[in-house]
Amino acid sequence: MRNKILFFVLFVFCSTSIWANFILIPMDYDTQKNHLKAYGITYWSLERDTKVQWLLNFRGGSFLIPASEKLEKECKIRGVTFEKITNQEAESILKKIQSPSKNQESVTLEKAPKIAVYTPQGNEPWDDAVTLVLTYAEIPYEKIYDEEVLNDELTLYDWVHLHHEDFTGQYGKFYRAYRAAKWYIEEKKIAEQRAQKLGFDKVSDAKLAVALKVRDYVIGGGFMFAMCSATDSFDIALAAKDVDICEPMFDGDPSSPGYQNKLDFSQTMAFKDFILEKDPMVYEYSSIDTTNDRKVPKDKDYFTLNEYSAKWDPIPSMLNQNHTAIVKGFMGQTTAFNPNQIKSNVLILGSTRLNGEAKYIHGIKGKGFFTFYGGHDPEDYQHRVGDPPTELELHPNSPGYRLILNNILFPAAEKEKQKT
């Protein structure tokens, strides 16, 4: 059976190109000069209807692509390390990967996923790690926001990323530090005008409607990725669907009495039993986030990626492909997640070594998938409002950014692997 699978893989590859040889894009630590742009090369190949083999746990999660002069040229232009190998060498690699003794697997990437980033118009790419790395890797994406989501345009996309959004309608809990700042006043005004234009009395009501649309998109088979405050604020909005958790400075009227006891955790994607931060002067949403309680020195702040069986658990294996299992930590409004408040059916892909907090989690909802990644910028330890953008040219081999790009390729995998 294994030999038949191997023959089929090679037959499909050879039928997509007149070239007999293959390009191996290594993703190990010692060889690859630019891990991030390597994902862009893979996406570029998929855009041209070329199937790609993702070699899980083989040299850091390498890619095997039918060779062509255009592909070689593109790799050279983008500074991506590649190796030309023969049919026999490719067959030997695939045969070794298929061995039951190897924790490796070959996954066929079939089609370039259409990507959307939920973000306000006018935000620069460096405002968000995902748009930053997509731009650097030269992977195309489209911006959408409340109007498009509420008009059911999510169905046009295979994958959506939620920008660092506050779905609770509390404007990021920036009230104490920035309520007199010009940008805060202006953004609050624009958000209120947008909500009214969309037919809502409050920003919180508009954001809840968006969250429900995104949830339904996932249930229907979509892929959703979120970082920082878009993770916990998303679930908080769902749990508070029928109650007002906003204080008057946010929405103009009092919150519902005893709203903590009225939360419905059955509505959430990932989290349960969390306690909301009621004080509007505290820069925190709830007990989901560990930012204020963690006692982790910067020089010891690392999280570890869990290892999975590539053959039996290809989904978490795909999401965790990297050239190292130990990744530098980084902070954000939502830095990491309290493991005691993560639902039992949600997988913890990576956790901080010193205190066990969950940094990177993944789950299934209906027919779709979601991944939550704590922190703001994998190469900017404590990014603050107004800080300069990260220059990814200085971090082309960032393992923290690789995790984002793993999620980009996940929807391209053959459907049978997604069901595993």
Phi, psi and omega per residue, in radians:
M1 nan -0.726 3.125
R2 -1.085 -0.706 -3.137
N3 -1.141 -0.629 3.099
K4 -1.139 -0.730 3.110
I5 -1.100 -0.780 3.134
L6 -1.056 -0.791 3.120
F7 -1.072 -0.718 -3.118
F8 -1.127 -0.764 3.133
V9 -1.027 -0.811 -3.128
L10 -1.190 -0.628 3.117
F11 -1.119 -0.780 3.123
V12 -1.085 -0.750 3.141
F13 -1.067 -0.858 -3.069
C14 -1.165 -0.523 -3.122
S15 -1.295 -0.262 -3.132
T16 -1.599 -0.091 -3.089
S17 -2.646 2.571 3.090
I18 -1.417 -0.098 -3.113
W19 -1.485 2.449 -3.099
A20 -1.486 -0.406 -3.027
N21 -1.685 3.085 -3.105
F22 -2.253 2.763 2.986
I23 -1.876 2.156 3.022
L24 -1.774 2.131 3.056
I25 -1.765 1.753 -3.095
P26 -1.250 2.528 -3.120
M27 -2.177 0.381 3.111
D28 -1.407 3.013 -3.033
Y29 -1.179 -0.751 -2.970
D30 -1.413 -0.389 -2.942
T31 -1.785 -0.859 -2.979
Q32 -1.271 2.177 3.141
K33 -1.379 -0.531 -3.088
N34 -2.512 1.548 -3.122
H35 -1.064 -0.682 -3.031
L36 -1.202 -0.775 3.121
K37 -1.238 -0.338 3.057
A38 -1.079 -0.619 3.073
Y39 -1.146 -0.647 3.099
G40 -1.107 -0.663 3.075
I41 -1.109 -0.739 3.117
T42 -1.088 -0.773 3.114
Y43 -1.116 -0.725 3.109
W44 -0.999 -0.722 3.122
S45 -1.155 -0.754 3.130
L46 -1.099 -0.657 3.103
E47 -1.049 -0.455 -3.108
R48 -1.744 0.431 3.058
D49 1.049 0.556 3.066
T50 -1.824 2.112 3.115
K51 -1.245 2.517 -3.117
V52 -2.144 2.407 3.031
Q53 -1.674 2.111 3.054
W54 -1.616 1.996 -3.044
L55 -1.619 1.580 -3.039
L56 -1.136 2.249 3.108
N57 1.154 0.194 3.041
F58 -1.780 1.929 -3.131
R59 0.894 0.886 3.043
G60 1.369 0.270 -3.122
G61 1.531 0.988 -3.061
S62 -1.316 2.953 3.138
F63 -2.118 2.407 3.124
L64 -2.061 2.127 -2.993
I65 -2.335 2.424 3.036
P66 -0.961 2.354 -3.039
A67 -1.314 2.614 3.002
S68 -2.791 2.758 3.106
E69 -1.101 -0.645 -3.140
K70 -1.123 -0.713 3.134
L71 -1.142 -0.789 3.105
E72 -1.026 -0.785 -3.134
K73 -1.087 -0.734 -3.131
E74 -1.129 -0.692 3.093
C75 -1.083 -0.738 -3.138
K76 -1.157 -0.733 3.137
I77 -1.072 -0.711 -3.069
R78 -1.542 -0.077 3.110
G79 1.316 0.555 -3.122
V80 -1.732 2.241 3.123
T81 -1.212 2.353 3.088
F82 -2.512 2.792 3.119
E83 -2.263 2.301 3.082
K84 -1.519 2.202 -3.138
I85 -2.262 2.759 -3.113
T86 -1.486 2.990 3.037
N87 -0.997 -0.750 -3.103
Q88 -1.127 -0.690 3.113
E89 -1.176 -0.712 3.095
A90 -1.101 -0.736 3.127
E91 -1.093 -0.697 -3.138
S92 -1.131 -0.750 3.114
I93 -1.063 -0.851 -3.105
L94 -1.129 -0.635 3.124
K95 -1.138 -0.731 3.118
K96 -1.141 -0.703 3.141
I97 -1.084 -0.630 -3.095
Q98 -1.310 -0.172 -3.127
S99 -1.085 2.345 3.116
P100 -1.054 -0.360 -3.118
S101 -1.406 -0.182 -3.104
K102 -1.798 2.283 3.029
N103 -1.466 1.166 -3.105
Q104 -2.468 2.820 3.115
E105 -2.774 2.683 3.067
S106 -1.918 2.128 -3.129
V107 -2.002 2.260 3.132
T108 -1.439 2.166 2.993
L109 -1.649 2.173 -2.912
E110 -1.829 -0.657 -2.994
K111 -2.612 2.443 3.123
A112 -1.155 2.099 3.125
P113 -1.220 2.509 3.061
K114 -1.478 2.180 -2.933
I115 -1.932 2.363 3.040
A116 -2.147 2.496 3.031
V117 -2.064 2.076 3.095
Y118 -1.374 1.830 -3.060
T119 -2.749 2.569 3.107
P120 -1.119 2.508 3.041
Q121 -1.075 2.449 3.136
G122 1.774 -0.335 3.078
N123 -1.199 2.323 3.116
E124 -1.377 2.719 -3.126
P125 -0.942 -0.570 -3.091
W126 -1.376 0.004 3.060
D127 -1.269 -0.214 -2.988
D128 -2.626 2.360 -3.058
A129 -1.087 -0.622 -3.081
V130 -1.197 -0.856 3.119
T131 -1.150 -0.543 3.098
L132 -1.102 -0.843 -3.078
V133 -1.332 -0.544 3.050
L134 -1.091 -0.749 3.127
T135 -1.119 -0.783 -3.128
Y136 -1.139 -0.724 -3.121
A137 -1.352 -0.114 3.138
E138 1.124 0.742 3.064
I139 -1.824 2.114 -3.050
P140 -1.255 2.552 3.073
Y141 -2.605 2.851 3.096
E142 -2.116 2.523 3.107
K143 -1.569 2.365 3.013
I144 -2.334 2.821 3.075
Y145 -2.547 -2.735 -2.983
D146 -0.948 -0.798 -3.084
E147 -1.020 -0.829 -3.094
E148 -1.170 -0.718 3.142
V149 -1.101 -0.808 -3.107
L150 -1.226 -0.315 3.057
N151 -1.630 0.277 3.054
D152 1.121 0.506 3.125
E153 -1.421 -0.101 3.071
L154 -1.053 -0.532 -3.102
T155 -1.138 -0.192 3.111
L156 -1.416 -0.141 -3.014
Y157 -2.102 2.653 3.099
D158 -1.566 -0.387 -3.009
W159 -2.623 2.368 3.120
V160 -2.295 2.387 3.035
H161 -1.883 2.376 3.086
L162 -1.672 1.952 3.066
H163 -0.970 2.916 -3.097
H164 -1.114 1.369 -3.005
E165 -1.815 2.723 2.975
D166 -1.912 1.822 -3.112
F167 -1.463 0.008 -3.140
T168 -1.580 -0.186 -3.112
G169 1.416 0.354 3.138
Q170 -1.852 0.292 3.037
Y171 0.924 0.757 3.061
G172 1.292 0.156 -3.080
K173 0.964 0.580 3.114
F174 -1.527 0.115 -2.952
Y175 -0.982 -0.850 -3.057
R176 -1.071 -0.821 -3.014
A177 -1.477 -0.496 -2.938
Y178 -2.259 0.202 -3.052
R179 -1.077 -0.392 3.112
A180 -1.717 -0.026 -3.113
A181 -1.312 2.489 -3.103
K182 -1.036 -0.747 -3.090
W183 -1.142 -0.659 3.137
Y184 -1.143 -0.819 -3.129
I185 -1.075 -0.735 -3.118
E186 -1.189 -0.758 -3.136
E187 -1.159 -0.642 3.089
K188 -1.115 -0.737 3.127
K189 -1.095 -0.793 -3.135
I190 -1.118 -0.726 3.131
A191 -1.091 -0.717 3.121
E192 -1.162 -0.702 3.113
Q193 -1.151 -0.692 3.133
R194 -1.135 -0.760 3.139
A195 -1.066 -0.755 3.132
Q196 -1.140 -0.685 3.109
K197 -1.082 -0.578 -3.137
L198 -1.491 -0.017 3.061
G199 1.664 0.344 -3.130
F200 -1.995 2.543 3.129
D201 -1.344 -0.504 -3.063
K202 -2.295 2.683 3.048
V203 -1.107 -0.692 -3.138
S204 -1.050 -0.643 3.118
D205 -1.191 -0.692 3.122
A206 -1.139 -0.764 -3.125
K207 -1.178 -0.621 3.064
L208 -1.094 -0.754 3.125
A209 -1.057 -0.691 3.095
V210 -1.141 -0.787 3.138
A211 -1.038 -0.698 3.127
L212 -1.158 -0.654 3.090
K213 -1.140 -0.731 3.125
V214 -1.142 -0.749 3.089
R215 -1.011 -0.787 -3.139
D216 -1.143 -0.598 3.074
Y217 -1.057 -0.764 3.112
V218 -1.157 -0.824 -3.140
I219 -0.987 -0.612 -3.127
G220 -1.370 -0.076 3.095
G221 2.132 0.125 -3.123
G222 -1.431 2.908 3.094
F223 -1.973 2.173 -3.113
M224 -2.159 2.347 3.125
F225 -2.212 2.410 3.131
A226 -2.505 2.623 3.087
M227 -2.240 2.810 2.993
C228 0.905 -2.284 -3.013
S229 -1.241 -0.260 3.093
A230 -1.249 -0.221 -3.129
T231 -1.415 -1.160 -3.072
D232 -1.260 -0.612 -3.136
S233 -1.158 -0.508 3.086
F234 -1.110 -0.877 -3.134
D235 -1.200 -0.618 3.106
I236 -1.082 -0.755 3.119
A237 -1.059 -0.715 3.126
L238 -1.154 -0.736 3.141
A239 -1.168 -0.520 -3.100
A240 -1.706 0.456 -3.039
K241 -0.954 -0.629 -3.036
D242 -1.911 0.212 3.141
V243 -2.372 2.737 3.125
D244 -1.692 1.972 -3.137
I245 -1.834 0.073 -3.096
C246 -1.622 2.360 3.080
E247 -1.407 2.893 -3.000
P248 -0.978 -0.587 -3.125
M249 -1.173 -0.235 3.121
F250 -1.710 -0.730 -3.048
D251 -2.272 0.076 3.018
G252 1.530 -0.063 3.091
D253 -2.502 2.865 -3.080
P254 -1.179 2.729 3.044
S255 -1.294 2.861 3.116
S256 -1.200 2.325 3.108
P257 -1.031 2.340 3.089
G258 1.083 0.611 -3.027
Y259 -1.134 -0.429 3.130
Q260 -1.004 -0.728 -3.098
N261 -1.346 -0.099 -3.111
K262 -1.800 0.020 3.119
L263 -1.163 2.485 -3.137
D264 -1.990 1.710 -3.066
F265 -1.281 -0.202 3.079
S266 -1.211 -0.272 -3.122
Q267 -1.499 -0.244 -3.002
T268 -1.430 2.851 3.111
M269 -1.509 -0.860 -2.942
A270 -2.122 -0.521 -2.904
F271 -1.993 2.751 -3.101
K272 -2.514 2.759 2.927
D273 0.949 0.438 -3.129
F274 -1.414 2.697 3.117
I275 -1.851 2.189 -3.121
L276 -1.313 2.561 3.010
E277 -1.504 1.913 -3.024
K278 -1.438 -0.424 -3.054
D279 -1.309 2.040 -3.133
P280 -1.170 -0.257 -3.142
M281 -1.522 -0.048 3.139
V282 -1.775 2.246 -3.095
Y283 -1.431 1.238 -3.106
E284 -2.907 2.543 3.131
Y285 -1.595 -0.807 -2.996
S286 -2.878 -3.073 3.123
S287 -1.391 -0.013 3.058
I288 -1.074 -0.800 -3.068
D289 -1.373 2.513 -3.107
T290 -1.828 0.108 -3.003
T291 -0.914 -0.850 -3.023
N292 -1.404 -0.213 -3.077
D293 -1.867 -0.243 -3.038
R294 -1.295 2.498 3.109
K295 -2.125 1.124 -3.051
V296 -2.068 1.953 3.090
P297 -1.091 2.573 -3.103
K298 -0.967 -0.724 -3.079
D299 -1.265 -0.176 3.103
K300 -2.047 0.212 -3.086
D301 -1.538 1.669 3.102
Y302 -2.347 2.648 2.986
F303 -2.155 2.648 -3.041
T304 -1.901 2.328 3.083
L305 -1.491 2.278 3.129
N306 -1.301 2.616 3.116
E307 -1.718 2.429 3.141
Y308 -2.239 2.863 3.075
S309 -1.288 2.013 -3.106
A310 -1.101 -0.561 -3.104
K311 -1.396 -0.612 -3.071
W312 -1.795 -0.396 3.122
D313 -2.237 1.119 -3.049
P314 -1.161 -0.489 -3.095
I315 -1.127 -1.021 3.109
P316 -1.118 -0.489 3.086
S317 -1.131 -0.747 3.086
M318 -1.064 -0.813 -3.063
L319 -1.170 -0.402 -3.085
N320 -1.823 0.159 3.130
Q321 -1.041 2.296 -3.110
N322 -2.896 2.935 3.085
H323 -1.667 0.084 3.027
T324 -2.696 2.592 3.103
A325 -1.614 -0.154 -3.117
I326 -2.005 2.094 -2.994
V327 -2.081 2.445 3.099
K328 -1.063 2.384 3.073
G329 -1.348 2.869 3.086
F330 -2.753 2.627 -3.006
M331 -1.740 3.013 3.102
G332 -2.992 -3.110 3.045
Q333 -1.045 -0.713 2.959
T334 -1.966 1.819 -3.036
T335 -1.471 -0.790 -3.119
A336 -2.798 3.047 -2.970
F337 -2.030 2.433 3.076
N338 -1.161 2.017 -3.064
P339 -1.089 -0.445 3.138
N340 -1.259 -0.223 -3.122
Q341 -1.986 0.367 3.040
I342 -1.771 2.314 -3.124
K343 -1.087 2.628 -3.023
S344 -1.158 -0.393 -3.129
N345 -1.575 0.105 3.118
V346 -1.754 2.342 -3.064
L347 -1.592 2.277 3.047
I348 -1.578 1.894 -3.097
L349 -1.423 -0.561 -3.124
G350 -2.616 2.467 -3.114
S351 -2.448 2.666 -3.108
T352 -1.251 2.382 -2.989
R353 -1.179 -0.709 -3.004
L354 -1.340 -0.649 -3.035
N355 -2.159 0.020 3.041
G356 1.336 0.134 3.113
E357 -1.160 2.612 -3.137
A358 -1.511 2.241 -3.108
K359 -1.808 -0.505 -2.922
Y360 -2.566 2.017 -3.027
I361 -2.319 2.782 -3.062
H362 -2.553 2.534 3.131
G363 -2.651 2.954 3.095
I364 -1.972 2.386 3.073
K365 -2.361 1.959 -3.078
G366 1.118 -2.183 3.130
K367 -1.646 -0.037 -3.029
G368 -1.999 -3.013 -3.025
F369 -2.383 2.671 3.022
F370 -2.437 2.594 3.063
T371 -2.317 2.291 3.092
F372 -2.004 2.330 -3.071
Y373 -2.263 2.024 -3.095
G374 -1.322 2.569 3.102
G375 1.798 2.909 -3.039
H376 -1.712 -0.876 -3.027
D377 -2.538 2.029 -3.067
P378 -1.044 -0.299 3.136
E379 -2.063 0.276 3.069
D380 -2.351 1.726 -2.906
Y381 -0.965 -0.759 -3.096
Q382 -2.413 1.314 -3.097
H383 -1.184 2.308 3.137
R384 -2.063 2.809 3.106
V385 -0.984 2.211 3.120
G386 1.577 -0.092 3.114
D387 -1.165 2.636 3.130
P388 -1.166 2.748 -3.123
P389 -1.218 2.663 3.029
T390 -1.251 2.362 3.098
E391 -1.661 1.775 -3.072
L392 -1.205 -0.273 3.012
E393 -1.028 -0.422 3.115
L394 -1.529 -0.149 -3.075
H395 -2.357 0.885 -3.053
P396 -1.194 -0.220 -3.111
N397 -2.029 0.456 -3.069
S398 -1.101 2.030 3.087
P399 -1.189 -0.519 3.109
G400 -1.169 -0.672 3.096
Y401 -1.311 -0.489 3.089
R402 -1.039 -0.608 -3.127
L403 -1.074 -0.659 3.085
I404 -1.080 -0.807 -3.069
L405 -1.241 -0.475 3.008
N406 -1.013 -0.722 -3.138
N407 -1.164 -0.559 3.104
I408 -1.089 -0.717 -3.087
L409 -1.427 -0.352 -3.080
F410 -0.898 -0.805 -3.130
P411 -1.176 -0.253 3.135
A412 -1.395 -0.234 -3.072
A413 -1.174 2.622 3.112
E414 -0.956 2.506 -2.974
K415 -1.053 -0.585 -3.129
E416 -1.118 -0.592 3.108
K417 -1.235 -0.574 3.135
Q418 -1.198 -0.460 -3.108
K419 -1.475 -0.267 -3.051
T420 -1.153 nan nan
